[in-house]
């Protein structure tokens, strides 16, 4: 699961790798008549201009997503014959490294994906173009019709992320819902989950135990109740139990909170005590994603990026809220990638126009949604899309509820870098194996994480000077 969701990899900004990507904004641009933001007119990039404007667009994604975005870029070029877009696409697990190498080499693409957690560092370092005036003057863009959660992830006022000027547009919002194997429930004669009321933790365990079975009688389990990767699922259990990684000031690590410990204990108990998830050894034979795809797992996380792949599942599936802890409320994370422009691009109007086409235009969004790689960025389109229960998953409304009601950003987004947060998962395997208790783990890990967080706070302060 972790490998599959590689696009959420969080890396620090300072990455001294000597790799230079050619054809990017700021150098090696084919046009000799580049515009500055103040010189460009509102009509730059229109069909009346005879000058060809060359842009580089760097992005990543799965096979279906790559095809979808390449198709949308071709549609954009057809509508803008004076703009040519060179696509640079990389594997998800290599993208962050290559992007930051291009930044180090002063060869930033004109348009590129970036993580919301890198916003502060990129703005303070002069990497990102301020999009505010370009977006505001565009009569075809209605920010009120784009998910506020997504837009605010790319705002920064120099002090606080989430407010101020706009330095990116949300490529998407990625609500991470909980999927279940509907066919498996029906075969077992178990009532389907309530899509409007989350299971309690106890209820979830009982249902999952009923669906964890040895189907062929060989003494080995071959069907499991659930499969959760700790990095992507633990936040749900922590938040729904009233705990978090950071305090309200975002300067103190709070994993030593008893409610946090209780949530981590529940997570480990799912395998070590209740046996509803595959053990480490069983996961090495066949990982949880593969078991879900084969129809051998009852519950598994589902993101919008999965929809095209899950069209081919050999069973029917749908979405429900995550089980709720002591708060009685479901919780999960909502990811996002931003699309930004290089502050050094020679063609800012055209670069921002491409960004807007990919993120805020009806034409671009319709093509991407049709490819089933994301939910619509446009809220009115999203409501209509979710109301169509004839396409899988039927309860697409759950995705919208995550974005509107109970989805959150991962903790690393709030800080100058996510090294402190990444450390939590780097060291956690002994806990999952039952060799270290959750209480012992947080006691030793909290001061190490706090030290890294303090360092990030210091780095942010220095970057502003």
Secondary structure, DSSP 4 states (H G I P E B T S, - for coil): -TTTTGGG----S--------SS-TTSS-S-SSPPPTTT--TTTTSTT--S-EEEEEEEE--HHHHHHHHHHHHHHHHH-TTEEEEEEEE-HHHHHHHHHHHHHTT---SEEEEEGGGHHHHHHTT-B---HHHHHT-TT--GGGB-HHHHHTTEE-SS-BTSSEE--EES--EE-EEEEEHHHHHHHTPPPPPTTSPPBHHHHHHHHHHT-B-SSSSSS--BEEE---HHHHHHHHHHHTT--SB-TTS-SB-TTSHHHHHHHHHHHHHHHTS--S--HHHHHHS-HHHHHHHT-EEEEEE-GGGHHHHTT-SS-EEEEPPPB-TTSS--EEEE-EEEEEBTT-S-HHHHHHHHHHHHT-HHHHHHHHHTTSS--SBHHHHHHHHH-TTSSSTTTHHHHHIIIIIEE--GGGGSS--HHHHHHHHTTHHHHTTSS-HHHHHHHHHHHHHHHHHHHHHHHHHHT-
